[in-house]
């Protein structure tokens, strides 16, 4: 797939999950075959106010295809923030029109822009004019089931110069509850000429295959399916490349988790890294025997040594898997 002049390899990307898909997770997912990653959504206003945390969220890395994501509702501020973001060398900049979180949508950003398509289009127009890299847009099916307007908004964004559209097949009202509306993703793909990236419940090769075949999308995006499971990208790529896929051993799973948490310590303050490692460690334990008790232990992690102890206990209880 090409996003203007940006060549994207592989068959699946990592979704921009706020508070989850940090640089450490993105680097690990790239190692296992994520075709591109998108940074955590970043406030355009925060960028323009010189907020250091916002600047860190925009960082890209290495030779992999990497995008920065901005949210806001003021076209001029969004355009200025895009100029700032370009200083950190993203391959493209994504405009968030899909975040359902009250702290974003409640202030008119994210998925709230789907209720004001003219403002949304104006934002795309201004950002495209200000940017020297491709601009993409991530949206939902609509605000609710009475306003499924992703097709209309996608066409408006394309007309304003967007280089690709990502559609999460749920409404804002749904948040992350089932079902995924595959039909509207298919309808968006039929309505625009630019690439369409499909998002929603892609968790393995089987669900990726269904998404591609049902919607006709150009690419798929994995969100929660990659939590504690960066191997999903290798699984999806293996299927479409026609090669065998071997799931990771428990030892590899735990080594990967520990490597990710070490990267978190490299990029974040020690206390922040430890606190955030609790949820990531718990996700890597999903599906194991005794996982409920192990996840409770994760809630008390206060050092890297605690994580090693949890892994040792998990291996002891699951050696026959």
C-alpha positions in Angstrom: 0.0 0.0 0.0 1.1 3.6 -0.7 0.1 6.6 1.2 1.0 9.2 -1.4 4.7 8.5 -1.8 5.1 6.5 1.5 5.5 2.8 0.8 3.9 0.6 3.5 4.9 -3.0 3.7 3.2 -5.9 5.4 -0.5 -6.3 6.0 -1.3 -4.8 9.4 -0.6 -1.6 11.4 -0.6 -0.8 15.1 -3.5 1.5 16.1 -2.8 4.7 18.0 -4.0 3.7 21.5 -3.7 6.5 24.0 -1.9 5.4 27.2 -1.1 2.1 25.6 0.8 2.2 22.3 3.7 4.2 23.6 7.1 4.2 21.9 8.2 1.0 23.6 5.2 -1.0 22.4 5.5 0.5 18.9 9.1 -0.6 18.7 8.3 -4.1 19.8 5.4 -4.4 17.3 7.6 -3.2 14.5 10.1 -5.9 15.4 7.3 -8.4 14.9 6.1 -7.1 11.6 3.8 -4.1 12.1 3.8 -2.3 8.7 3.5 1.1 10.3 2.7 2.6 13.7 0.8 5.7 14.8 1.8 7.6 17.9 -0.6 8.2 20.8 -3.1 11.0 20.1 -1.6 14.4 20.9 -3.3 17.7 21.7 -2.6 20.3 19.0 -3.1 23.0 21.6 -0.7 21.3 24.0 1.9 21.2 21.2 1.5 24.9 20.5 1.8 25.7 24.2 5.1 24.0 24.4 4.0 21.1 26.5 6.9 18.6 26.8 4.7 15.6 27.2 2.9 16.4 23.9 6.2 16.8 22.2 7.3 13.3 23.4 4.1 11.8 22.1 4.9 13.0 18.6 8.3 11.3 18.4 9.1 8.9 15.6 11.9 6.5 15.5 14.1 4.3 13.3 13.6 3.3 9.7 10.1 2.0 10.1 7.1 3.9 8.8 5.8 6.0 11.7 3.1 8.6 12.0 2.2 11.3 14.5 -1.4 11.8 15.5 -3.0 15.2 16.4 -6.4 16.0 17.8 -8.2 19.4 18.2 -11.1 21.4 16.8 -9.4 24.7 15.8 -8.2 24.5 12.2 -5.5 27.1 12.6 -4.1 25.5 15.7 -4.2 22.1 14.1 -2.3 23.4 11.1 0.4 25.1 13.3 0.7 21.9 15.4 1.2 19.9 12.2 4.1 22.2 11.2 5.7 21.6 14.6 5.1 17.8 14.3 6.9 17.7 11.0 10.1 18.8 12.8 10.2 15.3 14.3 10.2 13.6 10.9 7.0 11.6 10.8 6.2 9.8 7.5 2.7 11.2 7.7 0.4 13.0 10.2 -2.9 11.5 11.2 -5.9 13.7 12.3 -7.9 12.0 15.0 -11.7 12.1 14.4 -12.4 8.9 16.2 -11.4 9.1 19.8 -14.5 8.5 22.0 -12.9 9.5 25.3 -15.0 12.2 27.2 -11.8 14.3 27.8 -11.3 14.5 24.0 -14.8 14.2 22.5 -16.3 16.2 25.3 -14.3 19.2 24.2 -15.2 19.0 20.6 -12.2 16.9 19.4 -11.9 13.3 18.3 -15.2 11.6 17.4 -17.1 14.8 18.2 -15.9 16.2 14.8 -18.2 13.7 13.1 -21.1 15.8 14.3 -19.6 18.8 12.5 -18.4 17.6 9.1 -17.8 21.1 7.7 -15.5 21.9 10.6 -13.8 18.5 10.2 -13.2 19.2 6.5 -11.9 22.7 7.2 -9.4 21.2 9.6 -8.2 18.7 7.0 -7.9 21.5 4.4 -5.8 23.7 6.7 -3.5 20.9 7.9 -2.9 19.7 4.3 -2.0 23.2 3.2 0.5 23.5 6.1 2.1 20.1 5.8 4.9 18.8 3.6 4.0 15.1 4.5 0.8 13.2 3.7 -2.2 13.8 6.0 -4.5 11.0 6.9 -7.7 10.9 8.9 -8.9 8.3 11.5 -12.7 8.3 12.1 -15.5 6.1 13.3 -18.7 4.9 11.7 -20.4 7.9 13.1 -21.5 9.5 16.4 -24.3 7.0 16.9 -26.5 4.7 14.9 -28.7 7.6 13.8 -25.8 9.4 12.2 -23.6 6.9 10.4 -21.8 9.5 8.2 -18.4 8.0 7.7 -18.9 7.8 4.0 -19.9 11.5 3.7 -17.0 12.6 5.9 -14.5 10.4 4.1 -15.5 11.9 0.8 -15.1 15.4 2.2 -11.7 14.6 3.7 -10.5 13.2 0.3 -11.7 16.3 -1.4 -9.7 18.4 1.0 -6.5 16.5 0.3 -6.4 13.6 2.8 -4.1 10.8 1.6 -5.8 7.9 3.3 -8.7 7.2 5.7 -8.8 4.8 8.6 -12.3 3.7 9.7 -13.0 2.1 13.0 -16.3 0.3 12.4 -18.0 1.4 15.6 -19.9 4.6 16.6 -18.7 6.9 19.4 -21.7 5.8 21.4 -20.6 2.2 21.2 -17.1 3.0 22.5 -15.6 -0.5 22.1 -18.7 -2.6 22.5 -19.7 -5.1 19.7 -20.7 -5.3 16.9 -18.3 -3.9 14.4 -20.0 -2.4 11.4 -18.1 -4.0 8.5 -20.6 -2.7 5.9 -19.8 1.0 6.5 -16.1 0.3 6.1 -16.9 -1.4 2.8 -19.1 1.6 1.8 -16.3 4.0 2.6 -13.9 1.9 0.4 -16.4 2.1 -2.4 -16.8 5.8 -2.1 -13.2 7.1 -2.2 -10.2 6.6 -4.3 -7.6 7.0 -1.6 -6.5 4.0 0.5 -8.9 2.8 3.3 -7.5 1.2 6.4 -10.0 -1.0 8.4 -10.0 -1.0 12.1 -12.1 -3.0 14.6 -11.7 -6.5 16.2 -8.8 -7.6 14.1 -7.0 -9.9 16.5 -5.5 -12.7 14.4 -5.0 -13.9 10.8 -8.5 -15.2 10.5 -10.1 -11.9 11.5 -7.7 -10.0 9.3 -8.6 -12.2 6.3 -12.3 -11.6 7.0 -11.8 -7.8 7.2 -9.9 -7.7 3.9 -12.3 -9.9 2.0 -15.5 -8.4 3.4 -14.6 -4.7 3.1 -12.2 -4.7 0.2 -9.9 -2.5 2.4 -6.3 -1.7 1.4 -4.9 -2.4 4.9 -6.0 -3.4 8.4 -5.2 -1.9 11.7 -4.8 -3.8 15.0 -5.6 -2.2 18.3 -6.5 -4.1 21.4 -5.5 -7.4 19.7 -1.9 -6.3 20.0 -2.0 -5.7 23.7 0.4 -8.3 25.2 0.5 -9.8 21.7 2.9 -8.1 19.3 3.2 -11.5 17.6 -0.1 -10.9 15.9 1.6 -9.0 13.2 3.9 -11.9 12.3 0.8 -14.2 12.4 -1.1 -11.9 9.9 1.9 -11.4 7.7 2.7 -15.1 7.6 -0.9 -15.9 6.5 -0.9 -13.5 3.6 2.7 -14.3 2.6 1.8 -18.0 2.5 4.4 -19.1 5.1 4.0 -21.1 8.3 3.5 -19.3 11.5 4.8 -20.7 14.8 3.3 -19.1 17.9 5.8 -17.9 20.5 6.8 -20.1 23.4 6.0 -18.9 26.9 9.6 -18.1 27.3 9.6 -15.9 24.2 6.4 -14.3 25.2 7.9 -13.3 28.6 11.2 -12.2 27.2 9.4 -10.0 24.7 7.3 -8.5 27.5 10.4 -7.8 29.6 12.2 -6.2 26.6 9.2 -4.0 26.1 9.2 -2.9 29.8 13.0 -2.3 29.7 12.3 0.1 26.7 9.6 1.8 28.8 12.2 2.5 31.4 14.5 3.9 28.8 12.0 6.4 27.6 10.0 7.2 30.7 10.6 8.2 34.3 11.2 5.0 36.4 8.0 5.3 38.5 5.8 6.0 35.4 7.4 3.0 33.7 6.7 0.7 36.6 3.1 1.8 37.0 2.4 1.4 33.3 4.2 -2.0 33.2 1.5 -3.5 35.4 -1.2 -3.5 32.6 1.3 -4.6 29.9 2.5 -7.5 32.0 -1.0 -8.5 32.7 -1.9 -8.5 29.0 1.0 -10.8 28.2 -0.4 -13.3 30.8 -3.8 -13.5 29.0 -5.1 -17.1 28.5 -2.6 -18.8 30.8 -3.5 -21.2 33.6 -3.9 -19.2 36.9 -3.9 -15.9 35.0 -6.5 -14.3 37.3 -4.2 -14.7 40.3 -1.1 -13.7 38.2 -2.9 -10.5 37.1 -3.6 -9.6 40.7 0.1 -9.9 41.3 0.6 -7.5 38.4 -1.3 -4.8 40.3 1.4 -4.8 42.9 4.5 -4.6 40.7 7.0 -2.1 42.1 10.2 -3.3 40.4 11.6 -5.3 37.5 12.4 -8.1 39.9 8.6 -8.4 40.7 8.0 -8.9 37.0 10.6 -11.7 36.9 8.9 -13.4 39.9 5.5 -13.3 38.1 7.0 -14.8 35.0 8.7 -17.6 36.9 5.4 -18.4 38.6 3.5 -18.4 35.3 6.1 -20.7 33.7 5.8 -23.1 36.7 2.0 -23.3 36.3 2.0 -23.6 32.5 5.0 -25.7 31.5 2.9 -28.2 29.7 1.4 -25.5 27.3 
